[in-house]
Amino acid sequence: MPSFLKPNLLAMRGYTPGEQPQVGEVIKLNTNENPYPPSPQVIEAIKAALTGDRLRKYPDPLGLRFRETAGRVLGVPPECILIGNGSDEVLTLITRAIVPEGGLVAAPMPSYLLYRTLAEQQGARCAEFPFRNWRVHPEDVPAGAHLTFIPNPNSPTGTWMDPNALLEWPTPLVIDEAYVDFTAGHALSLLQKSERILITRTLSKSYSLAGMRFGFALGRADVIEQLYKLKDSYNCDVLSQAAATAAMEDQAYMRARVQQILATRDRMERELAALGFQLLPSQANFVWCQRHDRSVQPIYQFLKERGILVRYMNYAGYGEGLRISVGLEEHIDRLFEELRRLV
Ligand SMILES: Cc1ncc(COP(=O)(O)O)c(C=O)c1O
């Protein structure tokens, strides 16, 4: 091992994202992408950004057009918005801003596995605490934590909790709202009540722009101003800013696609339950299913061999399950065709 590298880097495992096959025909239900294309207005905005000399010049480092649009749509001042290359980058920036080397990050278990990686990249530790009744409880947070991440809705379970319960959280808190458009509530009103709360959002899920890489954080203006010092000046390119702004503008398109996804999710939940899977009620664009009578890993493998990719996850101390993204109706037909063969 190259000994000149930092010990925390050498010691960490690194994050393994869901498989992204680059060749072959695959029904991809493993990384919660939106099965529908982005708004036609997004395509128009990208084409417009390709004309003239936009690509020759650097992008707006502050993302002002996006921030004004998102601010208007969400009812938040633009100064309260930080732009990022996917919400993963925004989560990285927040970790760097808050967690000291040797510090402690807290996250519920099971949840998004990236939080541990972010802690380890920072030379900090990650301590997990359990959900109880699919809620988090402040008394469960490990003592000495510098930052807590809470995805709401949660991944992989799809469960959602009332964010008002998070107002008195004992540490600075990131509410990761990657899946918020698939549920009824959100935490935006908490921003005025606590300077220690940040919310992260993404264009990857409800807006169908996972390939563009655009996410953002919302927080108090004075906190966001400080976070801007940490980011790469040009972290969001011209095309992603144009696409994200147009996607935000077209709320009607996003809402219509979300309704289709929710209808398919209901169908998936009904049919999976009928096949003997145990489910949690999902508030996201995926379902989490488990079985008490057998391991689900062979089911994952069986589907994969037939060109259907779902996400198999196994959490020490909690157990294993399959996280299946909501897909196009015809892809879900294929999924159930194969599942009925097996179980
Ligand atoms: C809970 C959660 N947060 C954040 C992300 C990252 O989203 P982005 O594509 O914006 O980096 C994901 C992606 O799967 C996620 O599940």
The ligand as an SDF file (V2000), in Angstrom:
LIG
                    3D

 16 16  0  0  0  0  0  0  0  0999 V2000
  -31.0500    8.5980    0.2180 C   0  0  0  0  0  0  0  0  0  0  0  0
  -30.2860    9.0700   -0.9690 C   0  0  0  0  0  0  0  0  0  0  0  0
  -29.6600   10.2470   -0.9120 N   0  0  0  0  0  0  0  0  0  0  0  0
  -28.9400   10.7210   -1.9500 C   0  0  0  0  0  0  0  0  0  0  0  0
  -28.8280   10.0030   -3.1190 C   0  0  0  0  0  0  0  0  0  0  0  0
  -27.9260   10.5340   -4.1990 C   0  0  0  0  0  0  0  0  0  0  0  0
  -28.5500   11.1880   -5.2020 O   0  0  0  0  0  0  0  0  0  0  0  0
  -27.7330   11.9870   -6.3020 P   0  0  0  0  0  0  0  0  0  0  0  0
  -27.9690   11.2550   -7.5820 O   0  0  0  0  0  0  0  0  0  0  0  0
  -28.3320   13.3500   -6.2970 O   0  0  0  0  0  0  0  0  0  0  0  0
  -26.2850   12.0330   -5.9320 O   0  0  0  0  0  0  0  0  0  0  0  0
  -29.4590    8.7700   -3.2370 C   0  0  0  0  0  0  0  0  0  0  0  0
  -29.3240    8.0000   -4.4860 C   0  0  0  0  0  0  0  0  0  0  0  0
  -29.6730    6.8780   -4.6390 O   0  0  0  0  0  0  0  0  0  0  0  0
  -30.2000    8.2840   -2.1320 C   0  0  0  0  0  0  0  0  0  0  0  0
  -30.7930    7.0930   -2.1790 O   0  0  0  0  0  0  0  0  0  0  0  0
  1  2  1  0
  2  3  1  0
  2 15  2  0
  3  4  2  0
  4  5  1  0
  5  6  1  0
  5 12  2  0
  6  7  1  0
  7  8  1  0
  8  9  2  0
  8 10  1  0
  8 11  1  0
 12 13  1  0
 12 15  1  0
 13 14  2  0
 15 16  1  0
M  END
$$$$
